[in-house]
Every structure is written in structure tokens, then in C-alpha cells.
């Protein structure tokens, strides 16, 4: 089962169930999702990259797994590989996660 299917399976009222987030993200003392401002943790199962249908949680997971640039996220998820309209959003997630704000 892909992460997209997992989120869609466990989703209730448009928001993923908290246990779905725990299953999708690496575990450590601080969950990667907790490193982001609350506003960026909304709509985790929504497509952030519309062109390639990449959901936000997949992009967050790529960043949590070491992607530190838009190009690295693109290689792992194909996000930003279409017309690039999501580059700003992906860049913002990277900045917030790695503390480059």
C-alpha cells in the first residue's frame, strides 16, 4: 500500500487520522511533522503538486528523509517536475523543516 492509499484509507473528514501521520513519517524523538508550523500541517492528503499528483505528506517525508533542496525533493517524489507552480510551496516546506527561515 502506498502512502497515498494509506492516507486515503484512514482519512476522515478531509484530514488524515493522527495514526496515519505516525505511520507515514520517520519516527524519532521529534516527529518531522512537529518541526513545521501548524498551518503547513493541514491538508496532508491533498495534492501539493497537481501536475504529478504528489500529496503533501509524501513531500514532507522526502524532506524528513534528507531532501534539502527542491531538486532533491523532485528526484524522490517528482513534485515540481511539471510546470513548477508548486516550487514555492515545496521550498517553504524545506525552509521550515531545516530551519532556514
C-alpha positions as CSV (number, residue, x, y, z in Angstrom):
1,X,0.0,0.0,0.0
2,X,1.4,3.4,-1.0
3,X,1.4,6.3,1.4
4,X,-1.3,7.9,-0.7
5,X,-3.5,4.9,-0.3
6,X,-2.8,4.8,3.4
7,X,-3.9,8.4,3.9
8,X,-6.9,8.0,1.7
9,X,-7.9,4.8,3.6
10,X,-7.6,6.4,7.1
11,X,-8.8,9.9,6.2
12,X,-11.8,11.2,7.9
13,X,-13.5,14.5,7.1
14,X,-10.6,15.6,4.8
15,X,-7.9,15.3,7.5
16,X,-5.7,12.2,8.0
17,X,-6.1,10.4,11.2
18,X,-3.2,11.1,13.6
19,X,-2.1,7.4,13.4
20,X,-1.8,7.7,9.6
21,X,0.7,10.5,10.1
22,X,2.7,8.4,12.6
23,X,2.8,5.5,10.1
24,X,3.9,7.7,7.2
25,X,6.7,9.7,8.8
26,X,10.0,8.5,10.2
27,X,9.9,8.1,13.9
28,X,12.4,9.9,16.3
29,X,12.2,11.9,19.5
30,X,10.6,14.7,17.5
31,X,8.3,13.7,14.6
32,X,9.1,15.6,11.4
33,X,5.6,16.9,11.2
34,X,6.2,18.7,14.5
35,X,9.0,20.7,13.0
36,X,6.6,22.5,10.7
37,X,4.3,25.4,11.6
38,X,0.7,24.2,12.2
39,X,-0.6,25.9,9.1
40,X,1.8,23.7,6.9
41,X,0.5,20.5,8.5
42,X,-3.0,21.0,7.2
43,X,-4.4,19.0,4.2
44,X,-1.6,16.4,4.3
45,X,-3.5,14.2,1.9
46,X,-4.1,16.9,-0.6
47,X,-2.1,17.2,-3.8
48,X,0.6,19.8,-3.3
49,X,2.0,19.1,-6.8
50,X,-1.1,19.0,-9.0
51,X,0.8,18.1,-12.2
52,X,2.2,14.8,-10.9
53,X,-0.4,14.2,-8.1
54,X,2.1,14.3,-5.3
55,X,0.5,14.7,-1.9
56,X,1.9,17.0,0.7
57,X,2.8,14.2,3.2
58,X,5.0,12.5,0.5
59,X,6.9,15.7,0.1
60,X,7.3,16.1,3.9
61,X,8.6,12.6,4.1
62,X,11.1,13.2,1.3
63,X,12.3,16.3,3.3
64,X,12.4,14.3,6.5
65,X,14.5,11.6,4.7
66,X,17.2,14.2,3.8
67,X,16.0,16.2,0.8
68,X,17.4,19.7,1.4
69,X,16.6,21.3,-1.9
70,X,13.8,21.4,-4.4
71,X,15.9,19.3,-6.8
72,X,16.3,16.6,-4.2
73,X,12.5,16.6,-3.5
74,X,11.9,16.3,-7.3
75,X,14.2,13.3,-7.5
76,X,12.4,11.5,-4.7
77,X,8.8,12.4,-5.5
78,X,8.5,14.0,-9.0
79,X,7.0,17.1,-7.3
80,X,7.8,20.4,-9.2
81,X,8.6,18.3,-12.4
82,X,5.5,19.7,-14.2
83,X,5.0,23.4,-14.8
84,X,6.7,24.2,-11.5
85,X,3.8,26.0,-9.9
86,X,4.4,24.2,-6.6
87,X,8.1,25.2,-6.3
88,X,7.4,28.0,-3.8
89,X,5.3,25.6,-1.6
90,X,8.0,22.9,-1.7
91,X,10.7,25.4,-1.0
92,X,8.7,26.8,2.0
93,X,8.4,23.3,3.5
94,X,12.1,22.7,3.1
95,X,12.9,26.1,4.7
96,X,10.6,25.5,7.7
97,X,11.8,21.9,8.2
98,X,15.5,22.6,8.1
99,X,15.3,25.9,9.9
100,X,16.4,28.1,7.0
101,X,13.6,30.7,7.6
